[in-house]
């Protein structure tokens, strides 16, 4: 990931005006016969949320007994349809949330099961597919523009006379590597776009775990090994940081957007600030809504439907727990059904989305980040002086017994505090198994694989296997201390280096308190 991501927002906006042909083909699919128009989505759409004006849900009416009565009813509905067609287009409501579904407690007996490819609890897979398609269009438009920009702008490596397909194959074979991109790009912009991917699934009714997996797939397959691999080698930290920290940002933005919609789409009472905030929180959904406004119909399933906020006073819940109340119509059934709109539309009014106290144990609390340092003792055969290093890691604490993390060590991180004779770096993907998990004091074993990097040649990567032991001390649900001693075996040189480190761990969300 490089400076190009700063340009993506502009390109997405321009793309909505420069590629109408991509969407024009859908026009023919929206033609229906006069009878089916009685339940056309546009005619039954709820008014735009910005107006906070909800359409009343029609009550069920028993079938009329005579042909005359049916004919009169159809005539009235056709007149209503004509009036609706003359009204300006209003964005339909398509967003939903996992918390609004009635999911059996037994579902969480297997908390890490995947529903992304086989939704069974009401998740809106149609919306997810539509949004994913729009992301692909945006990506193709962005790469087309970036490909013609100079290397000084994009910081992409020049391929000379090499074709794009051969360049892609070469980059994929070489990766992943530890990239040298700017800190802002790697650790702010990447999580931001990871959060945008995350919200695409989250707003389609998928739970946090499935939304994280969707973000992982999109950031890995679509971007890192897809679009970006045409220009540069996939990055190790991007593969982890984008979806993991994207989960943290995406969940925060997901709930922050609801607060804005509950205030009528305004921030500090101003609609322009509200529109800006909504775009920045989730550019993909915001662009989708504006594409629909541009074409005057639902090209992309995008929108929102959060209308008011209330305080929970039930004794069964935490006092003053905020709850979003839905009063939104969700359309089910076939649009070409000739039955009455109040029946075939099966219009359903849902309510009751809570910001907190969900039953799902898999949430941002499983994400942990650590910062620390250590001392490396090199194998005698290497003839190198021992050195201090800084350490940072990002991981998932799946259960109190098991975690996995991306670990990075570098002598450069301590250059302000200690002299160093050389630049030495290692990165690895490690797993930890903890014992005595009922106690705050938990011994653990760790093992992983990775590579070391030397300043003499930044392209020189030596493969390493590591294993060690350590102790984890839980201070509270969000903070912990950890020390470990690890042996790093470098296969290229058959050397054994020892690392002793200590770190402070922070858990996001509710921390360990709501994790299995």
Phi, psi and omega in degrees: 000130182228199185299344182300330183295334177297334184274345191298320181302317179295319182292324179298318179296314180296326183296327180297336180261341186261352183230047179297335181295334180295331185255344185297333182295340181283347186301319184292336182283348183267000180279129181227166180284165185303324181291318182292339180293346179299335181237028176303141184302320182295326183285340181247010182291147176283142179303158186302142184295334181301334182271349181052040182235107187264142177280135179293141178281126180295141177277155179292134177239130180298148181302138179288152190266346184235154178299324181295315180297320179296318181297319179295318180298316179297322180297317179297317182292326177294322177295319178296322179296318180297317178297320181296322181294334181276352180274152179298152178295138176234137183299131179278160183265122181233347183288146175215175182219144180305323185295343182274352181272149177269090184259130180296145180301331182295338180301324184277003174294333174241076192295338182258019174293154186250122177250004186301321184261353179216071183296134184231356187242016179108001179302142184269084181293330178298317179296318181297318178296317180298314180295320179298318177300320180293324179297319179297318178298315180299316181297318178296320178294319181295314182294327179295318180288315183295330183295335182262356178280154180292155180300331180294337179271313185271338185064020176276146179289135180287136181261000179059234180271002183288137180287157180299315179300317181290327177294319179298313180300317181297315181293320180296319180294326183282335187272174357274154178236167175272109187279166184247027181291165180301146181301319180299317181294314185287323191243002173237307182290320179297311175301327179299311180287329173298323176293327177294317175300314182303314183293333177303316178281320183298320180283353174265013174091008180274151180287172184301317183297314179294324179294322176296317179296322177297316178298321178297315179297314183293315182290331181273302187283312184286314187262297191295315179260006179246264185301309187288335181293345174290341185244327183208167183288137178306146185255134180297310183292329178296323181297331182261311186296318184302305181283326185288305177289336173297327175297314180298309180294316184299320180291321176297314181294324179303315181279327178296323178298323179296323177296321180293316179296325181293340176263024177078021180076022182243157172235125185054034177078005183247130181289324181295321176292325177296316179296319179296316180296318180296322178293315182292325180293321180209086183296328182296311180292322180295316178297321179300317179297321181286330172298317180296319177295321181299316183268354177070023178200173184276080175289316179240138177286098182214152179151193179206169183203047182249120198242335180203162182234144180219163178265135177274127180245004181297139180294341182280352183238167178295134181303143178063021177291126182283140180224131174275132178254123179273136168224068189232142178271127175252127185268127176234167177091169182281137181287337182268012176289131185275002181289174181296147184299325181290345181255302185292329178293334181047052186286129190236134179255123180248153175207157172107054174260127182253144176291334188221181174062033174283158183277345184292119181281349181263105182215189183297349178295343179277353183269131179227144177233144183226155177220134181190205181199177182191190183226128180253131177248113185279155174301140182303326182295343181275342178062034183247146178283142176300152188215150173270153180214160172264158184218139173221144180217155177223126186209176177243124179260085189299317177216169174300343182264341187218138175216162176220145184206157170265124185243135181229127177240140180205134174291336180294336182292341181249017185297336179285333187252341184213145176288149178223146181269343183196165175264121181230131181225147170222147170223146184205155172254116188240155173237144180235140174240125186255144176252165175055046188290347177284346182254153175297332182265113189230110171293153178210161172244150182223150178204151180187182178228153179183205182214157173249152183229137180245150183288341179298329181206104184296342179271000181270110180242124177254125182292139180227149170240135182231155176203147181188187179229162179193182180227135181243128179238117181277117177279315174200191184296338185248342184234145178206159175245149182211138173230147179206157174236123189229139175261128178250116179260118179266113187293325184295329183245000182051045182248153178242114177252142181253133176236131175241124187221160174222149184207160173252132183249135175240132178255134180283176177058227179273000180069209184290345186300330183243022180255152184309000000 
